Amino acid sequence: MPNKIMQKQRQSIDERLILILAAFAYFLFFAHPAEAQSKKNSKDTLRFTAPAVVVTGNKISNNPAIKLTSSQVITRENIETIPALQISDVIDKSPGVYVKNYGGAGGLKTVNIRGTNSSQNVIMLDGVPLNSKQNAMFDLSILPLSFVNEIEIVRGGASDLFGSNAMGGAVNLLSDSRRSDRYKMSYFVGSYNEHKASISTPSYQIGDFNFSLSGSGVYSEGDYKFRFSEYGEDKILRRENAKFDNLGLFLNSGYMIDIDKYISFKTINTYTLRGVPGAVVQNRLESKFATLSDLSSFNNLSYNSALSKEDFLKVTLVAKHNKQVYDDAQPNAIAELDHAEFQNTEFAMLAANTYEGDWFKLNTNLDYTYSTLEGDMLDPSVDRHVFRHNLSFANILDKSIYFTNGDMLSIAPSFRVELYNTFAPAYSYAIAFLHNSAFDSKNMFPITSKFRYSRNFRMPSFNELYYYNYGTSDLLPEKSHSFDLAFTVGYSKYISLELSTYFIRTKDQIVSVPKNTISWTAMNIGLVETKGIEALLNLHLFSGMVDFSFAYTRQEVIDKSENSFSYGKYIIYTPQEIINSTLNLNLSDRIALQGNAEYSSHRFALPDNTYDSMLGNYLILNAAVFYKFSFFDMSYRLQFELKNILDKNYQMILNYPMPGRVFRVGINLDF
C-alpha cells in the first residue's frame, strides 16, 4: 500500500546536521588538550600486544555521551534493597519517571519519562530496544526482575543515541551475566495467593566455554479487594479475572576465542498468561472470561574484539519473537473480538566501534533491523502482514579538555541518520556540554554542570498505521526538540544533590481523535510542550547506618495544538508532581528496616480536563524488614514487606482500581 509520507517528507539534509558534522571535524582534528599530563603514555611503535577483552555487557554508560545526560544507574546492590515484585517497582524510584499501572501483578505496566507517553520512551535489554513495533510500547511485567543485574535510566531526548522512540528517555535493563560459583534461590508468598520463585545455577566451565541457567516464576490470583461506588452506594468488591502467571528461562553463555576475542550468547524466553478484566464501570464490573497469552523470545549473539589498545569492536546479532493471543468467550461489545492473534518478529545486526584516543573518544554504530507483524485486526489492504526495514548510522564524539586548576570540560556532539523502506530519512542530533570543578583542592565538594540539546523523532507503530478502522497509512513521524540543564553537587560519598530543569517541544504528535460515535482514528495534529524540574537527594550517613533518598518531579505537559478543543489543557495521565522517598536503617550486619513513600498529584483522564475526569492525588506508604544470617555455608536473607500500609483506595488509570494493603514474606538463599 503506497505511503504518502514519502512525498510529504522528501527534502534535503537539514542545515543543522551540516553544522554538527563541521563540529565533529573541528574537535577531531584541531582541538587539543590543554595540558600534556592528561595524555596517555606514548606507545611503543615497534611492538603491540592486544589487551584482554573485558566483557561488561551492553552498558549504555559505556557510550561516551551518556555521562553528559541526566542519567542514573541502579546497581544490583540497590535492587536487592528494594522490596520489588517486578521491574516497575524499582525504576519508579528515579525522578522524572512515572509508571502507569493498570492494577495488581497482572496489570499492564508502562514507563513515562518527563511527561512523554510510553511509546516515546525506549526500553532496552542489554542495549537492544524491546519496544513492540506493533504498538511502540513494552510491558515491564513480562520480563522477570531476577534476570536483571543493573538498570540504567536516561532522562531527556536521546534519539541520537538510541534511535526512534527515545523522545523522553531510555531504560536499559542489563541481564545478569555475573560469574558465580554458588546457587541462588528465592521464594516469596503474599496476599491474594501470590507466589514468586527464582533459581540460578553456578557458572559451569568446560574448557573455554562457560554457561549458567536461571529460572523464574510469578503467580497471583489477583482477586484483591477495592472500594467502588455503585449508584452512590459504597461497596467492597473483589477484582475478578485478574490472574497472572509468568514463567521465564534465561541462558547466559560465552566462549573465549582468544585473549582479545570473546563470543557471548544469551537467550531469555518468557510465557505469560493473564486475565484481562477490563475497566470497572457501572453495570459491568469485569470482563470475566477475557485472557491474553504472551510468548516472547529474546536471543542475543555478540562478538567482542579488541582491535588495538584504543580500538574495540562489537558485533551483535539479535532475534526477537513475540506471539500474543487474545480470547474472550463472552465479548461485551463486538462478537468478532472473541479471538485475535498477533506475531511480531524482529531480526537485527548491530555493529559498534569504540575508539579511545589521547584527545577524544568516538563511538560509531551501524545497525540494520527487519521487523514484521502478522495478525488479525489489520487493514485488509495489507493482508494480515506488514513489515519494515531500518538502516541507521550514528556517531558520538566526546572531547574532554583539562585545565591546570583541575577543572574539566567535555563536549559531545552526536548525530544519527535512519533510513526506512516506507519513510524518508530521519535525522537526529545533539550537542552536550559537561563541566566538572570542585570547591577545594582535594575534590571533596565536586560540582558538575550539564547542558544538552537534542532533536528527536518517533516512527509511527504498525497499529497507528495499519490497525483496522483506526490506523492512518500516511502518518508523519513525531519530532521534538529537547533542552536539559542539570547541576550536581556533593560532599565526598556522604551526600549528593542533583537538580535538573528541562523543556520538550513535540510536533506532529500522534493522537487518537473520534471519527464517529463508535470509532477513533490516529492523526498528526498534536503539539505538546513539556517543562519541569527534578531533584534527587541521596544521603549516606553514620558509616552506612542511614541511607536516605528523595526524588521529586514537578512538570507541566500542555496541549498546544492549534484549533484544538483541549488547547492549554494538561495531557491525560500526567501528574504535575511526583515524589518517591526511601529511608533505610541498617541496624546491624543482620537487621535492616526500610520505609518508603510514593506520592502523585492529581491527573486527568480526559483531554478536556473536566472535574469529573480528575483522578485524585494519593500517598502510598510501604515498609520492609530484612534479616540476614549464615548457617552451614549457606547465606539466608529473610524479608517481610507491607505495601500500602494505610490501605489507600486509589487509581492510576481511570476505572482500574489498585490493590489495597498487601503483604509479602520470603527468603533468599545463597549456597
N, C-alpha and C positions, 0 to 999 in steps of 0.2 A: 504494500500500500504506500503510495508516494507520501513523503513528508514535506509539507510546505516550509518547514523550518530551515531547509537548505537555502531557499530563496530569500527568506527573511533575514538570515544571519550572515550571508556571504559578504565578507568585507576584507580590507587589507589589515595587516598586522597593526595592532594598537601602537601609537607613538610612544606610550609609556613603557611598552615592552622594549623598544629600542633603547630607551634611557637606562633600563635595568641592565641590558647587555653591555652598554657602554660602561656602567659602573663596575660590572664584573671585570671587564678588560683593564680598567684603571687599577683596581685593587689587586688584581692578579699579577700585573707586570710592572707597575710603577711605584706602588706604596710599599715601604719597607719598615720594619720595626724600628722604634726609636732608640733602643738600647741593644748592644751586642750580647749582653749576658742572658737575654731571654731566648737566644737561639740555641738549637740543639748542637751537640758536638759535631765537628766535621767528620765526614765519613771516609773510611779507607777505600779509595777508588780502585785498589788492586785486588781487593778481596771482599766478597759479600756472602753472608750467611743469612738465609731467610729465618725470621723469627717463628717460634711455635705459634700455632693458631690458638687463640683463646676464644672459646665458644661462650658468648654472653647472651645468646638468644637474640630475637629480633626486637631489641630495645629501641624505641624511638628516641630515647635520651642519648643514644649514640650519634644521632643526627646533630651536626654542629649548630643548627639553628634552633634547636629545642630550648637551649639554655636562655635564649632571648625571648621566649614566650612566657606567659603566665601558666606555669605548669606545676604539677605535684606528683610525687612518687609515693605510693602506698606499698611499703615493703611487706615481706612475708611476716616479719615480726609484728608489724602494725596490724595485719589482717588477723593474726592469732589472738590479739587482744580485743577484737570486736565480736560481740555475740551476733553472729550472722547466719541466716539460713541460706541466703542467695547473694549473688554478686551485688545486687541493688542495695543490700543492707550495708555495704562497705563504701561504695562510691558517693553516696549521698552525704558523706561527712565533709566533702570538699565544697568550698564556696563556689557560687555560681552554678551548681549542679542541682537539678530538681528531677527526681524520679517520679514519673507518672505510674501509679499503682492502681490496678483495677480490682484489688482486694484479694487477700489470702495468698497462700503459697502458689495457687494455680492462676492467679490473675496476671494479665499482661503487664510487663514492666519495661518501660522505655525511658531513655535519657533525654533531658532537655538541658542544654548548656547556654547560659547567658540569654535566656528568653527565647532562643530559637526552638523550633519544634523538633521532634525526634528524627525526622527524615533529613534534618540539616546538621546532623552530628554523625561522625564516623565511629563505629565500634569495631575494634580490630582484635584479632588473635595473633600474637607473635608478629605484629606489623602488617597483617593481611586483613583487609576490610571484610567484615561479616554482614554488613547491611544487605538485606534482601533486594535483589533487582526487581522483585515483584512489587513491594510496597515501600522500599527505601529505608526500612526500619530493621531493628534487631531486638528480639525479646530476650532480656537478660535472664529470665527464669529457665531457659533451655540449657545453658552451659553450667555444669556443676562448679561450685565455688572451690571444691577441694582440688580441682585441676589447675587452679590459678596460683602462681607464685608471687607475682607482683602486679600492680596496676598503675599505669601511667595515665595522667589526665592532663590534657592541653586545653586551656580555655582561651577562646578567641579564634577568629577566622584563620584557617590553615590549609586552604585548598592547594597552595603552592607546595605544601609538604605531603599531603595525603590525597589530593585529588577531589573528585566530586563528593558532595555531602558535608565536607568539613567547614561549613559556614559558621557554626557556633563553636566548634572544637572537636576533640577526639578523645576516645578512651581506648588505650591499648592494654589488653589482657595478656600477660606473659604466662604461658603454660609452665608447669613445674618441671624443669629439666635438671634439678639438683641431683648430684650423685649421692647415694646414701647406701650404707651397709646395714640398715635396720628396716624392720617392718613398721608401718604406721597404720593405726586403725582408729576409728571413732564411731560412736553410736549415740544418738540423741533421740529422746522421745518427748512429745509435747502435747499441748492441747489439741483437741479435735482429731485425735488418733493420728498425730503427726509422727513420722519416723524418718530419721536421716542417718545413713551409714556410709562409710567410706573406708577403703583399704588401699595401700600402696606397698609394693614389694621393694626389696633392696635392688640396687643396680647389679645386674648379672654381667660378668665379663667373660667373653670367650675369645681369646686372642686379642685382636684389635677391635673387636665388635662388642658393644655393650647395649643393654636394653633394660627397661623397667616397665611395670604394668601398674595401672591404677584403676579402681572401680568406684562408682558412687551410685547411691540410690536415695531418692526422696519420695515419700508418700504422705499424703494428707487427705483426710475425708473432706476437709474444707467446710464443714457444716457449722460455721461459727454463728453466734448469736448477734443480732443487731436490732436497734430500735427503729420502728417505722410508723409514720403517721398515716393511718388508713382512714380517709374521710374524716379527719380531725381526731380520731381515736388512736392514742399511742399504744403500740403493741410491741412485744418482744418476739421476734421471728428468728428462724434459722435459715441460713443460706443453703439452698438446695442445688444439687447437680454441680458442685464445685470441687469434685475430687481432682487430685493431682498426683500423677505417677511419672517420675522422671528417673531414667536409668542412663548411666554413662560408662564408657570404657575408653581408657587412654593408654596408648603405647608410645613410649619415647625410646628411640634407639639412635645409635651413632656408630660410625666406623672411621678410625684414624688411618687414612691412606698413607700419610707421611707426617713429618713434624710440622709441615706448613700447609697440609691439606686435610680437610675433615668433611665427612658427609653425615648429615643427620636426617632422620625420618620420624615424623610424628603423625599419628592418626587419632582423632577424637571422634567417637561415634556416640550419638545420644538418641534415645527414644522417649518421647513424651506423649502421654495420653491424659487429657483433661476434660472435665465437663465445662460447658460454655453456658452458664446460667443466664447471661444477659443482664439487662437493666432491671431494677426493681421499680415498678410503676404501679399505679392504681389499676386494679382488676387483673393484673398479670404480674406475679412476683418473679417467676423464673421461667426460662426455657428448660423444662425438666428432662429432656431427652437429647439435647444437642451435645455432641462431643467433637473434639478436634485432636487428631493424632499428628505427631510431627516426628519424622525420621530424618536425622541430619548426620552428615559425614564430612569431616574436615581432614584433609590429607596434605602434608607439607614435607617436601623433599628439598633439602638445601645442601649446596656445595660451598664450602668456605675455603678460601685460599689466601695466603699471604704472598703477594707477588714480589714484594720487597719490604724493607723496613718501614716504608711510608705508605705503601700501596696495598689495599686489601680488596678482594673481590668476593661477592656473594651472589650466587645464582639460585633461585628458588622456583620450584615447580609446585603449583597448588591445584588441587582438585576438590571442589565442594559440591555436595548434592543435598538437596532438601526436598522432602515429599510431605505434603500436608493433605489430610483427608478430613473433610467436614461431613458429619452425618447428623440428621435430626429426624427422628421417627414421626414427630408431630410439629412441623414448622408452623410458626404463629401467623405468618403472613402469606408468603408465596409458596405454593406447593412444590415448585421446581427447585427450591432451596433445601430439599431434603438430603442432597448429596452433591459434593463438589470435591474435585481433586486438582492439585497443582504440584508440578515438579519443576524445581529451579536448579539448574546445573551450571557450574562455572569452572572454567579452566584458565589458569594464569601462568605466565612466566615472568619473573621479576629478576632483573639484574641490577645490582647495586655496587658501585665502586667508591671506596673511601680513600682519599689521598690526604695525608697529614704531612705537609711540608714545613719548612722553617718559618715561612711567612704567612701561611694560610692553611685552612682545611677546606676540602672540596668534596662534596657528595654528588655523584651523578647517578641517576636512576633511569632505567629504560624498562617499561612494563607493557605487557600485552595481555589482554583479557578477552575471553569469549564467554558470553553468558546467554542462556536460553531459558525460556519459560514455556511449559506445556500445561494446559489445563482447561477446565471449564470456565464459563463466565467471561471469556474473552470475546472481543468483537468478531462476528462471523467472517469479516473480510480477511482476518489473519489466520483463520482455520485452526484455532486452538494452539498456535505455535508462533512465538516471537523470539527474536534473537538480537544480539548487539555485539559488535566488535569494538574494541577500545585499545588504542596505542597511545602511550604517554611518554614524555621525556621531561626530566626535571634536573635542575642544577641548584645546589645550595652551597653558598660560599660563606666562610667565616674568617674574617680578617681581624686579628687582635693586635692592638698597639699598646705596648707597655711604656709607662713613663717612669722617670727617675725617682719620683716620690712613692712608687708602689702602686699608683693608680693604673687601671687597665680599661681600655675602650675596645669593645668588639662591635663590628659592623657586619651584618649578614644580609646581603641581597640574595634573592632567590626567585626563580620563575619556573613555570610548568606549562607545557602545551599538551593538550589532549585531542586526539583525532578519533572521531566516531563515524561509523558507516552511515548513520542516519542524521547526523548533526554536523554543522560547520565546526571548525576547530574552536576549542575553548581555551582561553588563556587565563592564567592566574599568576600573580607575582606579589612580592612583599619586600619591604625594607625594614630592618630592625636594628636597634642600637642598644647596647648594654654598657653601663659604666660601673665599675667596682672601685670603691675607695674605703677608707677607714678613718675613724676619729684619731686613732693612736697608732704608733709605730708597730705595736705587737699584734695589730689586726684583731683586737678584742671586740671592737664595735664596727663590724663590716656594714657597709651601706651599698646596696645595689639598686640602680635605676634602669628601667627598661622602657623602650618605646618601640611599637611595632605597627606598621600599616600593611594591610593586605587586601587584595582583590580576590574574591572567591566566587564559586559557582556550584550549582547542583543540577544534574541532569534529571529530567522527569523519569519517574519509575514506570515500569511496564503497566501497572494498574492505571496510572494517571494518563497514559497514552492509549491503552487498548481495552480497559475493563468495559464490559458490555453495559451500555446505557449510562456510562459515566466518563470513560476516557475520551480525550481530545487529542487527535494524532498530530496536530501542528503546534503543540505547546512549545514555548521558549524555555530555555534553561533559566533557573533563578540565578541572580547575580547580586553580589553585595560588596560594600566597602566597609572594612573593619579597622577601628583605631583602638589601641590598647596602651595605657600608660600605667606603670607599676613601680612601687618602691618597696624595698625590703630592708629592714634594719634589725640587728640582733646584738646580743651580748654573749660571746663565747657560745657554748652549747645550751645555755640555760633559758634563753628567751629569744623569740623571733616574732616579728610583726611584718606582715605583708599587706599593703594597701594597693588596690587596683581601681582604675576607672576606665570605662570603655564606651564606645559608640559604634553601632552597626546600622547601616542603611541598606535594606534589602529591596531590590527591584524585581519586577516580574514574578513576585511570589505566587506560587500556585495555590489557589484556594478553591473550595467547593461552593458552588453557587446553585440555587434552585432553578431548574428549567421548567418545572411544572409542580403540581401539588404533591407528587409522589416520587420524583426523581431529581437527582442532582448531577452536575457536570463539573469537571475540572477546567479552570480557566486561569490565564495570566492577567490578573487585574490588580494584584496586590502590591502595595508599597508599605513597608514596615520600618519603623525607626525604633531602635533599642538603645537605651543608655542606662548605665548603672555604675555602682561602686561595690567593691568586695573587700572584705577584711578577713585575715586569717592570723590568729594569735596562738602561739604554742609556748607553753611553759614546762620546763623540766627542772624541778626543784628538790632540795633536800636529798641529794645523791640518788635521785631516781625514785624517791618515795612518792612524789606527787607529779603526775603528768596531767596537763590541762590543755584542751584545745577549744577554740571558739571560732566558728566560721559564720560570717554574716554577709548577706547579699541584699542590696536594695536596687531595684530595677524598675524601669518603665518600658513596656513594649506596646507601642501605639500604632494603630492602623492609620496610615497617611495616604491611602488610596484616593485618587481624585474621584469625585462623584459617588463615593461610597456611602451607603446608609449608616455605616459604622465608623465614619471618619472621626478621628480623635478619640476613639474608644480603645480600651485595652484588649489585646489579643487574648482569646479564651485560654483558660487554664494556665495563666502565667501570674503567679503571686508576686506582689510588689516587694515583699520581704520574706527572707528565708534565714533561719538560724538553726545551727546544729552545734551543740556543745557537749563535750565529754570530759569527765573527771575520773582519773584512775588513781587509786590509793594502793600502793604496793606495801602492805603492812609488814611483810617479811618475804623471805625467799619462797615461801609456800602459799601465802594467802594474799589475794588481791581483790579489791572491790571496785566496781565501776558504776557510775551514774551517767545517764545520757538524756539530753532534752532536744526535741525536734519541734520547731515552730514554723508555721506557714501562715502568712496573712490571707485575707480573703481572695478568691478568684471568681471569675465569671465563666459561666458555661455557655453563654450565647453571645454572639458578636455585638448585639445592641446594648449589652451591659445593664440589662434591666435588673431591678432589685430581686425579682423572683428567680433570676438565674444565678444569683450570687451564692457561692459556697462559703460558709463562714470560716474564720481562722481557727486554727487548732494548735494545741500544745500537748505533745506526747512525751511522757516520762518513762524511761526504761532503766533497768538496773540488772547487775550481774555480779556473781561471786565466783572466784576461781580458787581452786585448791590443788597444789602440786605436791607429789611425793614420789619416792622411788622404792622399789621392792623387787629383789631378785633380778637385778639388771634390767628392770622394766621401769619406764617413766610413765607416770599417770598424771592426768590433769582432769579433775572433776569440775563441772561447770553447771551453774544454775542461772537461768535467765528469766526475767519477768518483763514482758513488753506491755506497753500501755497500762501502766500501773493504776492510773485513775479511771480506767475503763471508759475512756472518751469515745463518744459516738460521733464519727466524722466520715467524710467522703473526700477523696482526692479527685474523683471523676463523678459527675452528676449521676445519681441513681445506682452507683456501685459502692455499697457500704463496705467499710473497712472493718477488720476484726476488732473486738473489744480486748479485754485483758487476756493475755496469752502467756503461758509458762512453758519452759523447755529445760530439761535436765539431761546431762550426757557426760561421756567420758572420752578422753583421748589417750591412746596407748602408743608407746614408742618402745620397741624391743628388738 
